[in-house]
Amino acid sequence: MPAMSPTMSQGNIARWRKKEGDRIEVGDVLCEIETDKATLELESLEEGFLAKILVPDGSKDVPVGQPIAITNQGNIAKWLKKEGDKINVGDVICEIETDKATLEFECLEEGYLAKILAPEGSKDVAVGQPIAITVEDPADIETVKNSVSSGSEIKEAKPMHCDDGNEAKAQKTSVARISPSAKLLITEYGLDSSSLKASGSHGTLLKGDVLAAIKSGKGSSSKEKTLPSPQKASPAVSTDSRSHIKQSDSFEDLPNSQIRKVIARRLLESKQNTPHLYLSSDVILDPLLSLRKELKEKHDVKVSVNDIVIKAVAVALRNVPEANGKDISVI
């Protein structure tokens, strides 16, 4: 995240103008960044390809200096998985070193790491160049290892891997893989993963797919399932149910706009950084306290000292409107 202004400490990704895999030229607008003052366009300072978007559309409060995308080419710093290892969705396979930072590359599908094509220490690996081959059947690991010995044979091995994946998908359900966040939502709302439509690569069921199914009314929260029916439940249970529902819907958390964040920050700074002078005076309030006590005892009216002071000031300003002003000459 670049600093778009001298006072900028964080920003929001409003919209990406380029997609992963797109070629970029010097001066091309990559994305729109929303700061605390305006929405600005981020232009590319070099040509190449947009390899990976690390911070998607709508991301809020991204700190300045945090990587938001990978472009052009990178180096293989370290492999965290070995050939033959089983890999799951979300597992970190290797560390990729770019011109800005060293990032972890996570796996988007389950299977086995059959062959590493770009070993540790490989420099200037072009975007889109294969760095490894994965298979779903462990029996295919040795076949891939033996077949991959040259560049031409790599191209032959890749279709073989894809065919294996297609055959496996035909034997399994329509959803081949499920992301970790999607699994949590499926468990919480009691959904059937086989009835959901996967939009991710290689048939991966993503969090957005599950949320879309929940909005369409396919599932209900496991907590809500345990609530008894109000007609059949006892009064005590019915009260608990109503309190549970009321507690869950008692507030709505709305994100602050950029201008509200600036106002809050400036207000805090005005208190922290500006010298303050406090004046006080002693006042005899015995008659006021007696009036307050009388209102309570005779009229059962509860008022605070502050209520009476505000009333007195309001009456005074009404009777002497000249007091509600200021002398412009002394400003």
Residue, then its C-alpha position, 0 to 999 in steps of 0.5 A: m500500500p503506497a502512501m498517497s499523501p503525507t498524512m496517510s497511514q492506511g487506505n482502502i482498496a476501492r476497486w482493482r482495474k487489472k485482473e490477475g494475469d493481465r499485462i501492465e505497462v508503465g502508467d497503467v492504472l492498477c487499482e483505486i485507493e480510497t484515502d481519508k480525503a479522496t479516492l486516487e488511482l494507483e499507477s504502475l511504475e514498471e511494466g510486466f504482469l499482474a501475478k497475484i492480487l493479495v488484497p481484494d476489492g473492498s479491503k478496509d484499513v490496509p496499512v501503508g507498506q503492506p504488499i497488495a499485489i505481486t507483479n512481474q517475476g519472483n524468486i523461490a526463497k524456500w520450499l516448505k513442502k517436499e515432493g510426495d507430501k500431502i497438501n491441503v487447502g490453505d497449506v503454505i507450499c513455498e515462500i516467494e521473494t518479490d522485489k518488495a517482500t517475501l510472501e507465503f504461497e498458499c495451496l488452493e486445492e488438495g492433493y500431493l506435491a508430485k514434482i518441484l520444477a523450480p527448486e529453492g534459490s531459483k531466480d527471476v521465475a517468470v509469472g505464469q511459469p509452472i513451479a510444481i506439479t500436483v496430483e490427486d492420486p498418490a499412485d501418480i507421483e512416481t509416474v510424474k517424477n519419471s516422466v518429467s525430465s525435460g521442458s517438453e515432457i513438462k508440457e505432457a505431464k501437465p495435461m496428464h495431471c489435469d486429466d487425473g483431476n477431471e476423472a477424480k471430479a467425475q467420481k466425486t461430488s460436484v464440489a471437489r474442494i472446500s476452503p477453511s472459512a467455507k467449512l466453518l460456515i457449512t458446519e455452523y448453518g448445517l448445509d450440505s456441501s454437495s448441494l452448493k455451487a462452487s465458483g473457485s478454481h478447480g471446483t473449490l467451494l469458497k466462502g462467498d458461495v456459502l454466503a450466497a446459499i445462506k442468503s437464499g435461505k438454504g440453511s439456518s444457524s445451529k443455534e437457532k435450531t435449538l430454540p423451542s417453539p414459542q407456542k409449545a415452550s414453557p413461559a421461562v423457555s419462551t422468555d429465554s428464547r425471546s431474550h436470545i433473539k433480542q440480544s442477537d438483533s440488539f445492534e447493527d455494526l456499521p463501518n465508519s466512513q473515511i470522513r468520520k474516521v478523520i473527525a474522530r482522529r482530529l478530535l482525539e488529537s485536539k484533546q491530547n496535543t492542545p493545552h487545556l485550561y480548566l476554571s472552577s468556582d465554589v457555589i453555595l447550592d443549599p437552596l437548589l438542593s432544598l428545591r430538588k428535595e421538595l420536588k421529590e417529596k411533594h410532587d414525586v419528580k426526580v430531577s438532577v442538579n444539572d437539570i435545574v442549572i440548565k433550566a435556570v440558564a435558559v430562563a436567564l437567556r430568555n429574560v436577558p437575550e443580550a447575554n446570548g451574544k459576543d463582542i466581535s471587536v474583542i475577537 
